[in-house]
Amino acid sequence: MVRFSRHANGTLSDEKAFSTNSLGGANVGAGGDAHGDFDAQGGVQIIGNYLLAVNAGGNDVSVFGLDKKTGDLTFKNKVGSGGTRPVSIGYTKKNGSADEYWLVVGNQWNNPKVQKDGAAIERYPNNAFFMQDLTLPDATDNERNIQLFTFNASTGALTSVKQLDKYDRENGGPTTVSFSDDGTKLAVATWGIAHFGTKVTSLNEQHPSRVYVYDFANGNVSGGRYFEEAGIAGTIGFSWAKNKNTTLFVSNFNVIPSKMDNSVTVLTDGGSSVTKTANFSSTPNLGINESCWTTLNPAGDKLYVSSFQTSLVSAFNVNGTNLSYSSTQVRGDLAPKGGDSKEVWISPDNKYLYNTGALQSFSINLFNIDSDGFTYKKQYILSTTADGAGIAGKYNFLGLVGYDIP
């Protein structure tokens, strides 16, 4: 874990690292051109005076005490995630409780993928994996799941309860888990099987990602339903519309050429099915269209999406359950091609946007937000991970959160 002090003008200082007492999961030699990259949203969360962080390589979740005056962290303990490669944390307060929360961890397991085509085609983890019927039950399904916990924000006790659901290999493991604002629904996005590094994506090689929605009550899920569409894979981030439990704003990374205008989609949950009600390009330039991470501003009237491959951040106006494209900004300074930008976070005063350079630059990138839009301001290369600068996959940042000093 790395902490910065955030100042009134948005700038950062006082970098300090804290050990999670576990493993992060980066592996530069895995997955060919992907350099071990795996993607998710919401891997770090602050609940009261505690910070929780997934450990994708250690298969557990670290709990820290958080001193909100100084930002210092004190390691408390770590708890098994209930699966393999935990990547995302969602939480909601228990009804009638002041300090008890339901907490769900998404365990991704792995992200099989296909690169290139023709004689140069590469399949990961191997060709044999893709010779199987990936829709059939498999022993790994129990590792690719969502696990329920309780969390006590007074004591910091994180307690595993049970597995809520598990997922097949064809449509992949979780990338993001998140509750609606009222806590009555839980949504889970999955990775699918991406096919990239080719001009024409093969639907025989690519398998669609899914967005699941469940009804949630008293620690139980029911009525599971999902959206999927052929030609759309790599669904990484999503955000529930503010104060609504029927609308999801979703980002999609691996889309076929004819569906480049589906890099941002609006999904509506009707209670028995999830449907796509709108779709958008994340940038007017369709040749570089894709998006991966999402966040809403504090008021919920602006959606920002980050694009991994192109180091773009795009903004959409939110009007109830509707979106309209606003503008796109490109990161400055070190912005490597081939994938780097990941998670985005907006300061509580809605004046600054922060975007991680998570796979190659190992940076935090600052944008100013004002009435005219948002503009790139400054880049911070982390000294903690500076030895990996330019080495794709040397580290893999998961999660970005912040708060105002009380």
N, C-alpha and C positions, 0 to 999 in steps of 0.2 A: 504494500500500500504506500502511496506517495501523497503527501499533503502539501498544499500551498496556502499561504495567506492571500486573501483577495481584498483589494483596496477599493475605496470609494470610486476611483476612476477606472476600475475594471482590471488594473494591472495585478500581476502576481509576484510574490516573493516568498522567501523563507521555505524553500523546498526541504522536505524532511521525509525520510523513508521509514516504514515500520514493517517488520516481518509478520507474515500471516501464519508462520510456523507450518507451512504446507507447500504445495507445488502449484505452479501456474499453468503448466501444460504446453508451453511453446516448444516447437520442434521444427527447426529450420529445414530439416531433411525430409519432412513428410509431405506427401501430396504433390510432388513434382513442382510445377510452376506456382502452386499455391504456397509453397514454403511453410507448410504446417498451419496456415491460416484457418481459423474457425471463427464464426461470427455469432454474436448474440447481443441483446440489449438488457440492461437492468441488472448487471452482475454485482453492483454495489448499492446498498440502500442504507439510509439513516432512519432509525426509528427511535424517537426520543433522544436519550443520551447514549445511544449505542449505534455502532456501525457494523453492518454485516457484509461479508464479501465471499463470493464463491471462489473455490480453489479448483480450477478445472483439471489440473493434473493430480491433485490429491484426493479428489472425490469427496470433498467435505466443504463445510461452510465455517469460516472464522468469525467469531464474535469479539468485538472490541468495545471497551468503554470509551466514550468520546467526551473529552473536556471541551465544551463549546466555547469557552473563553479563549483557549489557546489553540484548539484544533488537534491537540495531542491525543494519541490513541494508546490504550492499554489493552494488550491481548488478554482475553478472558478464557476462551476455550474454543474448540472446534468440534463440529458434530458431523457425522457421516451424512452425505447428501441423499442416500437411498438409491443411488444409481451411479452411472459413469459419466464423467465430464459435466458437472454442474455448471450452468452458464447464466442463469437468470433467476431473480428473486421477485416475487410479487407478494403483497401483504395487504390485509384489511383488518380493522379493529373488530373484535368480537362484540356482538350486540349487548349493550348494557354494561360493558366493562370499561374501566378507566385506563387500564394498562395492559390488557391481554389482547393479543393479535393472532389471527390465523395467518400463516406464512406458507407459501408454496415455492418450491425449488424446481426448476426445469433441468432435467438431466439429458444432455444431447446425445451422448454415446460417441458418435463420430459423424463425419459428414462426407459420405461417399460422393464421388464426383467423376466426371469424364472431361478430359481435355483433348483439344485438337480433333482431327478426324482423318479418314483414309488410312494410309499405311503408318502415319505418325500418331494414331490415336493412343491415348493412355487412359486406363481406367484404374481408379483407386477405391478400395485398397488393392484390388487385383481383378483380372478378367473373370476368375472363378466366381467372385461375388455376384457378378452381373449375369451369370449363367443360371442362377437360382430363380425360383419364383418368389420375388421379394414381397409379395402380398401374403405369403403363408406365415403362420406363427413361427417364431424362432426364439431360441434361448436368450438372445440379446434383447428381446422386447422388454424384459424386466429391467434392463439397464437404461433403456430409452423411455423416460417416464416423467410424470410430475408427482412429487412427493409432498405430503402435507406435514406441517409442523405447527406447534404453538410457540409463541414468543411472549415472554413477560418483560415489558419495558421498564419495570421497577427493579427486577433482579438480573436481567440479561440472560435468563434461562431460555435456551432454544431446545425444544423437545420434539423428536420425530414421532409422528402419529401413525401414518399409513400411506400407502401408494394410492393415488387417486385415479390414475389412468396410465396406460402404456401405449406405445406407438409402433407401427410396423416399419420395416426397413425401406419400403418403397417411397414413402412420403416423409421420412426423416424424423429426427428428434427435435425437441423444443429449441427455439432460438430466443423467444420472449414469452414470459408469463406475466399477466397483469390483471388485476381486479378492476371492474367498473367502479366509479366513484362511490356508489351506494353499497358496494360489496355484495350485490346480489348475483353478479355474474363473473365468471373467470374466463379469460381468453388465452389461448396458446397458439403461437405461430410456430411452424416447423420449416426446416431447411429444404426438404425435397431432395432431388439429386440434380445438381447443376451440370450443364454441358457448356463449356466455354473455351475460348481460344480458337474459335472457328467462326467463319462468316455466316454460316447457316447452321443453326442449332438443330440437332436431330431429335425429333420427338420419340424416337426409339431409344435414345440414350438419356434424354432428360426426363425426369419424373416430377410432376407438379408438387409444390409445397402446399401446405394446408393452413388455414386459420380455423381453429376449433373454438366454439363457445359452449360453456356449460352454465347451467343454473347452479348457484352455490348457496347453501344454507347449513348452518351448524356443523361445518367441517365436512360436508358431503357435496359431491357433484352429481348432477342428474341431467338427463335430456341432451347429452352430447350431440352436437351437430357441427358441420364444417363446410367451408368453401374451398374449392380447388378449381383450377382451370388449366387445361393443357397449354403448354407454352409459357407458363409462369412458374418459376422455381426461385429458390433463394429468398423466400420471404423472411426478413430478419426482424425489422422493427415494426411496431404499431403503437398507436395511442388511442385510448378511448376518448370520444368527444366529451368535453367537460360537462359534468353533472348529467350525463346521459348514459343509459345502459343498453342502447340499441345500435350505436354507431361507432365504427372503428375506422381510423385513418391508417392505411397500411403501406409500407414500402417494400418494393420487389426488386431484387438484384439481377437475377438471371432470366431475362425475357427474350423470346424469339423475335427476329426482326419485325415481323408483322404486328407485334404487340408492344412496341417500344413506348406507346402511349399508355401503358399499364404499369409504369414504374411507381406510380402512386395510385392506390385504389381506395374507394370508399365502400365499406361493407356494412350491410344492415342486418341485424339479427331480428328475425321475426318470431322467435320463440320456438319454432320447430325447424327452421332452416336459416342458413346464412347466405345472403345473395349480394352480388356486386351491383351497386346502384350508380357508380360513377368511376371514371378512370382518367388519369392525367399523365402527361409527360412531366418529368421533374425539371426539364430545361427545354427551351425552344429548339435546341440543337438535337434532333432525333438521333444523330449518329453517335452520340455519347450518352444516351439516355439510360439511366438506372439510378436507383436509390436504395438505401440500406437501413438507415437509422432515423428515428423520428422523435420529436418532442413538441409539446405545446407550450406557448408562453403562459405566464401565470393567469391571465384573463381567459385563456382558452380560445382567443379569437385569431390566433396566428399559429400555423403549423410549419415547423422547419424540418427538412429532410436532408440528410448528409449522404453524399455519394462516394463510395469507397474508391472506385477506379479513377475518378476524375478530380477528386479534391474539391468538389462543388458543395455548396450549401444553398438550398432553394427554400423560398418562403411561399406559403399559400395563405390567403385570407380564409378565415373560417366564419361562415354565417350559419349558425345552427348546426345542421348536419351537412351543409354544402361547402365545397371548396372552390376557390378560384386562384389561379396562378398569380403571384405577385412579382417576384424577382429572384435572381440567382447571383451569388457572389462566389468568386474563386479564391481559395487560400493563396496567400503570398508566401514569400521566402521559400523554405525547403518544402516542396510539395511533389514527392516522387510519383512518377507514372507507375502504373501496374498495381495500384492499391495502397491506400494509407489512411484516409479519413474514416473515422468511425463515430463514436458516440457524441451526442450534442446535449448541452445543458444551458438553461437560461437563468440568469440571476433573478432573485425574487423581485427586484425593482424594475425588471424588464428593460434594463439598459445595456446588458452585455450577453453575448452568446459565446460559449466555449465549445470547441470541437477538437477531439483527440486525433493526432496523427499516430495511429496505433500499430502499424505493421513495419514501417521503415524509418520514419523521421523521429518517432518516439517524442512527440511534442504535444503541447496544448496550444491551440490557436484561438486568438481573441478577436471578436467582431463587436463593433459598436452598433447598438440599435437606437434609432431615433424615429421621429415622425415621418421621415422620408424613406425609411427602410433600414438596411443594415449594411455595414462596410467592414472590410478586413482592416485590423489594426496592428496586431503584433503576434509573433510566434515565440513560444518558450520551449527550447529543447531541454528535456529533463536531464540533469546531471546524473541522476541515479541510473539511467539506462543509456548514457552517452556512448558507452563502448559498443553499442549495437547500431549506432546511426548508420543508415545505408545498407544494413544487412537485413534483408527481408525475413521476417519471422524470428529474429533473434529474441524478441519479446512479443507479447500479444496482450495489449491493454484490454481489460474487460471492466467496463463500468466507469461512470463519471457522475458524481453528485457534489452538492455544495449546500451551504446555508449561510445565513447572516448571524453574526455574533450577537447573542441576546444582550 
